[in-house]
Amino acid sequence: MDKDFFVRLYDYNFWADHKFFECIMALTDEQYRQNLDFSAGPIHNHAVHILAVEYWWIHFLKTGELDFPYEDNPPTTREDLRREWDKVEAQARAYVATLTPAELARTVKPSFWGDDEAPVTVWQALFQVVNHSMDHRTQALTMIYTQFGGPTFEQDFLNYLEETNG
């Protein structure tokens, strides 16, 4: 795996994040905030969780420092969420554009991981972020459809390629 792979993978991830955001914008405020007895709860919580994980991993990989600004100060409106997500996307794209083989092979381990948890390489962490986002988008999209009859989309990589003429 090389820089070009991760540039494409993150382009896919942010394509999916944008489409997910379109789905949450179609909800009423009540639906967006409604407590759902599954995983992170309200769709709002899922969206903030995706944003937060995308942020902290990229920040950690770039700086070696842990930072969780969205735990104490989450975006409260969808408009605030979009602004924050745009910032995180720009930071992630900038970082991924600088990847080298040595950076991809570098090992990292967040300090809150237990002694029994092994370090991972940067490429594994980057892949995990995209996989994690897909997992939570899938959970939220399922709830948007089953609980509210709201719009969803197919987030398959092939759909991304077709839509972006990739």
N, C-alpha and C positions, 0 to 999 in steps of 0.2 A: 504494500500500500504506500502511496506517495501523496505529495501535496495535491496533485490534480484530482486524485480520488476523493480526498476530503473536501476540496473546494466544491466538487459536484455533489457529494453527500450532504454538505451543509446547505447548498443551494436547494436541494430537494427538501431538507428539513424546514427551511424557512418558507418555501413554497407551501408546504403542508401547514405550517403555523399560520400563514396568511389566510389560507382557505378555512382553517379552523376558526380563525377570528371572524370571518364572514358568517359562519354558522352561529357563533355566539352573539353577533350583532343582530341576528334575526329574532332572538329571544326577547321577551318582555323583561323589564327589570325584575319583576317578581319571579319569573322562571329562572333567570340568571342567578338569583340569590337563593332560590328555594333549596332547603336542606334535603339532600337525597341520601338515603341510607346505603351508600356504597362508596368505598374507597375514600377519596378526599372530600366527599360531601357535595356541596353546591358546585355548579359549573364554574362559578367564580373561583372557588378554591382550586379546582383542577387547573384553570388557566394560570393562576398565580403560581402554582406549584411548578408547572412546566417552565414558565418564565424564570423562576428562582433557580431551578436546577440548571437551566441553560446558562444563566448568569454565573453562578458560583463556580461551576466547573471551569468555564473559560477563564474567569478571573484567577482561579487557583492555578491553572496550567500556565498562564502568563506570568504570574507574580510569585507563586508559591505561598500566597497568603489566603486564608479563609475569610470570606466576607459573605454575610447573609442579610443584606439590607431589606429584603422583602419579608422577613419574618416579623420584624417589629413595625415595619412601615409598608404594608402591601398597597399597591394601587387600589383605590377605592372605586373608581369608575372604569368603564370599559375604555373610555378615551385616555385616561391615565395609563391604563394597561397597555394600550397600543403605543403610546409614546415611549414607555419603558421598554417594550419589546423591540421597538425600532432601534433603540440605543444598544440593547443586547445583541441584536442581529448585526449591527455595524461593528461592534467589538469582536464578535465571533468571526465575522468575515475577514476582518483585518488580521486577526490572529492566524486563522487557517491559511491565509495568503502568504504567511511567513514560514510555514512549516518546512523543515529540512529533514533528511533521513535521520540525523542525530537527534533532533527534537522529537520525532515520532517514536524513536527507540528509548528515549529517556524514561526512567521509572519515577513514579510519583505515588505518594500515599498520604491522603488527608489525615491530619493528626487525630481526628475523632474516630478513625477506624481502630478496631481492636487489634491486639497483638496477633491474633489468629488470622487476621486478614492480610493477605499478601499485597505488596505494591502492584500497580498495573503500569503498563507503558502508556505514554501519551496517546498513541493511536488507539489503544483499548478504551481509554477514558473518553476520547472523542466519539468513538463508535457507541459507547454506552449512553452518552448524552442523547444522541439521535434515537437510539432504541427506546430510551426512557420517555422521550417526548412522544414517540409513536404510541407507546403503551398508554400513556395518559390521554392523548388525543382520542384513542380508540375508546377508552372508558367513557370519556365525556361525550363523544359523538353518539355512542350507544344510548346514553341517557337522554341526550337531546332528542333523539328520534323516538325512543320508547316512552319517555315520560311526557314529552311535549309535542310530538309529531313534527319537530323542527327539521330543518334541512341538514343534510350531511354530505359527505363527498367520499369518493374512493381515494385513499391515500397511498395506493400502490405506486411503487417507483415507476412502473410502466405508464401509469396515468400521468405522472409528472413529465416523463420523457415525451409523451404524445402532446401534452398541452404546451410544453415549452420548446417543441421541435428539437429536443435534445439529441 
